[in-house]
Amino acid sequence: MASDSGGIQEALIAANGTARVFASGVFNTHGGITLLTGKSNYLYGQIGDQAGVATIINNLGTGDTITAAGMGNRSIVLTDMRINGTSSAGDGIHISGSSTMVLDKLWITNHGGHGFYCYQCYGGMFSNSLVVANQKNGVYLEQVNNFTILDSSLNGNGLSGIANYSGI
């Protein structure tokens, strides 16, 4: 089975941290999507409804679905998409070392790890989202500062809705 992660990866590279990447449709990935280090990353989807087109990222591999590391003061914007996992250990979104992020209108479900994991993140907003049926925590925050969770539903996750080790 082919993987769509390469196409999304190429679009992020072409955007070079200055343009938005818009994705619509169903994307099946095997290696997940890695955001560009040292550059801003803007990935926009389309939520849709039962009858409409939506952006769905299905991780058919064994790792995290969307990852970012060492972003520094670069922006991460992820909005309007469903992020499904099938692996036994991977997180839905796994970010470490970021200072500015907006995660809005996401549906993160069925990951073997955490729905959203953030380590050493300084400044961000997680809003209008649903995090459900992940094996570990819905949201796991460690060494974060100035981070806001707003108007989101975190339920049916294995350990707890939110695990916070500082700074929410």
N, C-alpha and C positions, 0 to 999 in steps of 0.2 A: 504494500500500500504506500502510495506517495505521501510525502510530508509537505505541508504548506508553510512551515516555519521559515524556510529559505526565502520565500517571496516577501514575507513581512520583514524579515531581517534586511533584505536588499532595499526595501522601501525606506526603512529607518536610516540606512547608510546613505541613500540618495538624498534624504531630507537634511542630512548633515547637522542635525540639532537646531536648525533654523526654521524648518517648515513642518507643518502638520501632516501626519499620515492618517488617511481615512480608510477604514477597512469595513466592508459589508459582505456578509455571507458567512458560511461555515468554513472554518479553517481547522484541519486536523494536523497536529504537530506531533513529532516523535521526540524531538530534542528540546522542545520548549523554545521560548523567545528570550534572547538576552538583549537588554537595552544597552545602548552605546555608552561606554565609560567616557567621562570627560566632556560629554555633550548633553544638551537638553534632549529629551525624548517626548514627543507628543503623539500619542496613539489614540485616535477617536474611532468609535464604532457607531453602531446604530442599534438601539434597543429593540424596536419593533414590538409587535404584539402577536397573539396567536395566529393571526392571518397575514402578518407582515414579515418583511425581510428583517433579519436581526444579525448582529455580529456575534458569532459563537466561536470560541477557541477551545477545542477539545485536545487535551494533552493525552496522547495515546502511549507516551513513553514512560520512563521511570523517574524522571527528575521533576524539578519545579516547572510550572507552566510559564511564568514570566519572572525573570530575574534581573537584578541590577546591583552592581557593587562599585564602591569607590566613586560615587557620583559627585561628591563635593558640593559646590554651590550651584549645580546645574538643576534645571527643572525636570520633573517627571510628571506628565499628565496622562492619565489613563481614564477614559470615560466611555460610557454607553456600550458595555459588552458583557457577555456571559463567559465565564472562565470555568470550564469543567475539567476535572482531573480523573484519572483512572489509576494512577500509580499507587503503590503501597506506601510510599514515604514522602513524596514531593509536596511542596507547598503550592498554593494557587499563585500568590505573588510573594516573592522573597526579595526584600531590599535591604541592603546594608550600606551605611555611609552615604546618606543623602541629606540635603538641607532644605529642599523645597519640593513639595509634591502635592498634587491634587488627584485624588482617586474618587471619582463620582459616578453614580449610577452603574454600579457593577453588581453582578450576581456571581458569587464565587461558591462553587459547590463540588462535593465528591472528591476531595483530595485526601490522600493518606496522611499528609502532614497538616500544617496550619492552613487556614483559608488565606490569611494575610499575615506575614511575618516581617517585622521591621526592627533592625538592629542599628543603633547609633544614627537615628534619623532625627534631624533637628529642624522642625518646622514642616507642618503638613496638615492636610485635611482629608478625612475619609468620610464621605457623605452619601446619603440617598442610596444606600446599597443593602443587599441581602447577602449574608454569609451563613450558609446552612450545610449540614451533613458532611462536615470535614472531620477526619478522625481525631485530630488534636484540637487546639483552640481555634475558635473562629478568627480572632485577632490576637496576635502575640506581639507585644511591644517590649523591647529591652533597650535600656539606655536611650530613651527618647526625650525630647524637650520641645515644648510649644507645638504639641500635636493635638488635633481636635477630631473627635468622632461625633458626627451629627446626623440625626434622622436616618439611622440604619438599623436593620434587624439582624441580630446575631443569635441564631437558635439551632438546636439540634446538632451541635458540634460535640465531639467526643469528650473533651476535657472541660472547657468552659467557653462562654461567649468571648470574654476578654481576659487575657492574662497580662498584667502590667507590672513591669519591674522598675519603673520610674518615669515620671514626666508626662503623664497624659493630661 
